[in-house]
Amino acid sequence: MAEPKQHHFVTKAYLEGFAPEDGSRLFVYTRNKPSFFRAHPDKIAKIHNYYSQKRPDGTVDNKLELLLATQVEDPGIAVLRRLNAGHYNISGSARGRLAFLMAIQEYRVPWMRQTMEDMMKAVQERIMTSMIDRPGFLEERINEMKAEEGRETNVTADDLRHCFRTGQIGLAPNPGSSLWAMGAVAEKVAEIYFGLRWTILESKAASFVTSDCPVHRFYSHAAPERPYVGLADDRIQVRFPISRRRMLVAEHDFKRMDMWHKLMERGLDRLAARRKAAASEIRSREVEAAEVKELNAHTISMASRVVMSPEEMPEIPALFQGECQNIRQVVDDLPGGLIRMQTVYPERKG
């Protein structure tokens, strides 16, 4: 059997951009704890066999870890390094590689994997409840098992219904389901990220921090009476600190979207597709220490368990209290036995 392997859920090469200038260890803060510890980027944000899948013979398949490293991390980090060097004139393909890295990074972290697994389990439980409540369903299954196995059983359909409803038996989560979900949503999310307007915030006066949820979303306080609708919401920002001196902020580019829709209305589909695929300009602006402090506070609130900083920041423990404020995937029950899956943002409940 293969030896256990450590898999990073936040790329080591990315974390190196937050190391102190002298190359020493990062300052690592833990949620609801008053102190910090020091660690090198290769020693944090990793879990044994995090992307591994067991083969039928019991051996461990690490192909996904290799795929992420070669097809997502290496190409995306190369673009990240270019931006961190101050070169913002990148090609459309480079922009696409970084957008895909951002999408994968957002959904690969333990917080998002767990919330997706919880959501899928909730859906399965509702489907199971619907089936066991259907008259005759369990009775038919029990009779089929008796016929297949050729023996009687004392277990009745009512026994199974009672055990399921009281929690004595339940559905076991599939550890690979969140990996499947990550792959399913990443391409679409990357497409959305590609089309947003990108701005690089540059700081000379203060350091940006990062976390175990480095790609996170911020919703403005505008029109609080309107419910939030995820990435389609016009009040959203996608924030990604890319080093101790820079943060990438992505917002909807309404002028570009309006141009695309007008070309489509005129029947110029090919031109519209080319314009949509073209990389919009990456802007940049310098931010003062006060704005960096505000941006960091939101990064900290969205972290799940740890925040990484290039320097000691006494304000972090006080900010890093309570529950994680990152988005959650939830299932709501609707009339008529229907269900609805949606994203909930704790700080800005709709």
Buried (B, 14 or more C-beta within 10 A) or exposed (E): EEEEBEBBBBBBBBBBBBBBEEEEBBBBBBBEEEEBBEBBBEBBBBEEBBBBEEEEEEEBBBEBBEEBBEEBBBBBBBBBBBBBEEEBEBEEEBBBBBBBBBBBBBBBBBBBBBBBBBBBBBEBBBEEBEEBEEEEBBEEBBEEEEEEEEEEEEEEBEBBBEEBEEEEEEEEBEBBBBBEBBEEBBEEBBBBBBBBBBBBBEBEEBBBBBBBBBBBBBBEEEEEEEEBEBBEBEBBBBBBBBBBBBBBBBBBBEEBBEBBEEBBEEEBEEEBEEBBEEBBEBEBEEBEEEBBBEBBBBBBBBBBBBBBBBEEBEEBBEBBEEEBBBBBBBBEEEEEEEEEEBBBBEEBEE
